[in-house]
Amino acid sequence: MFRLRSVNSCLRRLLHGGTVCRDQVLEQLQVCSAEGQLFDVVGKNKAKLTVNHVSCAVGMLWQFQREKPQLLRTVELIKSHPQFLTLRVLAENKIALMEDFMLVDMLYIFLRLYVDPHDSLIQQLVSEAWLRIDRFPMTSLSKFAICLTDQQLQHSPLMGHITNIVDKKLSSIDDARILTTFMISTSSLASSRLRDAFIRRADNLLDTMDHLSYNNPRRVVQFMRNIKYVHRPLLEKCNQILLCNVPRMDAENIGIILGLYQSLQFNNCDFRLAAKQRLIELIDSTTDALSFPKLFVALAPMASPDMREGLENTAFLLADELSAQQAVAVAEALEEIQSRNLSLLNKIASVIQRNLHIYKPMEVARITRTLYLLQYQNPELFTKLKDMLVKLLQRSVFPSEVTMLIRVLSTLPCPQLDEGVKSRVEAVVTQCNLNELNTISFAVAKWIRNDPSYSHNTPSRYVRLLQTLNQCGHKRLQTADRIDLVLEELRYVTGEWFEEMLLQETMVTLQRMMDQINGTNVLEVALFLTRMNHLCPPLMDRIASVAIKDIDKIHYSAIYTILLPFTVLNYDPAISDEFYEVCIQHFTAHISK
């Protein structure tokens, strides 16, 4: 499709005075059926290549790769070919001559061909696209947003500009693919108002789209995962479309959807049963090292003991061929099923150990956590992992990354807190959210208990850090002005430190922003009060009044959760009769469905 589009654009540019001039270079490019032929044409016609020729050639290179199975793709060979460098140089020199759609397509393809984002070609393409961004059609803008996400620029001012454009033109987007692409790309910058507008638009477009296409509903589910918000009616609509398409899915797509559902705590039995059946059907045809790990990760947690044994045997045979990332995925699946297959685990650990140098900080943390939970006995490997965690932590500047590394490091045998680790925590703690502060408090508590001097008093080296944690937590709550952000940070908070140091301040903060409680976040407030087992009459009364007012905005399955704190805490709101009646009616209306 892209090849035809590129050729058509070339032909349009050759129209002059109502006649089409014959372009021999274009004709030679068109008849190429492999990369070698195309590079020969490029090499013989370097001086003649126009911007359209370059666009056609680059588009065809990507098309050749897309038509091949993943195992047979030759991107690295293409990148190392001298004529690929020729195309890169020519593309960079002709950026100003490119049409808008061509500019974005070139950027998209060069990223797919693994040209480094820091390469001058990519940077020049991005810069030129930024200059033209306000005139891009939605199709090109959505593809440009994908390119920025590929470069980890989803929080950049440029993505903010795209988010603003989408916000203004959302009602004009009639293509579900374009809409869902924007939803994913801008999810980290979308306000609650834009979030709700996205959900309404997606709900409308999913009704009009071809239900044989499951990428769009999958992206909607991914959007909910990204923003940590579940719109139950839309989620169920997506699930119905995905359920119809399970017989056409491969193991990778099924695994992705199951992972998204798990993140959203959405357990749909019909989808799981259909997914399991489809994965079982794929077992016999999924025997290579590229596709089998995806099947293993998706199917093993649902498989019967006999089937699981067969999967583990196949994994053992293929283990030496696994990539670094595949080995981590298989190890995490083994942890999920609590496998005790020591032979397989040794093989997977061996692959991990020889690839330790290429893992990113969060991957090292995941590996350490997984092997620890599997109770894997390999002192040498754990010593290496511990040293890596400390070094990575001392270099990290991201609060979420530091928190993850700290949490995992605290699970390993360590008599006391390393000074370098302590300094790094102190450097980032003021930027941490409530959940991250709580996680760090857990780690510090473990180190305090493991310190030889703990039996006498709290070692002085920890006092300052604990005081800083307390101060940062109080300041974050006192300066908060959006209840949705506070509730998001509180979602997984538990433990003695929070209850002793921050619970009362949290209640004061929630009461201060009580007027922001509405039909979309009342469930989170109810969950928090139940989890904390803390009675706060003003908040309970607010939950009741919001439930009565916005009952139509609350999914019937959430009624149990909203009623739960009133039962657990033995509290009746002032409007209890109306509250209970409304909740019961809303729920019973769906019992027969």
Secondary structure, 3 states (H helix, E strand, C coil): CHHHHHHHHHHHHCEECCEECCCHHHHHHHCCCCHHHHHHHHHHCHHHCCHHHHHHHHHHHHHHHHCCCHHHCCHHHHHHCHHHHHHHHHHHHCHHHCCHHHHHHHHHHHHHCCCCCCCHHHHHHHHHHHHHHHHCCHHHHHHHHHHHHHCCCCCCHHHHHHHHHHHHHHHHCCCHHHHHHHHHHCCCCCCHHHHHHHHHHHHHHHHHCCCCCCHHHHHHHHHHHHHCCCCHHHHHHHHHHHHHHHHHCCHHHHHHHHHHHHHCCCCCHHHHHHHHHHHHHHCCCCCCCCCHHHHHHHHHHHCCHHHHHHHHHHHHHHHHHCCHHHHHHHHHHHHHCCCCCHHHHHHHHHHHHHCHHHCCHHHHHHHHHHHHHCCCCCHHHHHHHHHHHHHHHHHCCCHHHHHHHHHHHCCCCCCCCCHHHHHHHHHHHHHCCHHHHHHHHHHHHHHHHHCHHHHCCCCHHHHHHHHHHHHHHHHHHHHCCCHHHHHHHHCCCCCHHHHHHCHHHHHHHHHHCHHHCCCCCHHHHHHHHHHHCCCCHHHHHHHHHHHHHCHHHCCHHHHHHHHHHHHHCCCCCCCHHHHHHHHHHHHHCCCCC
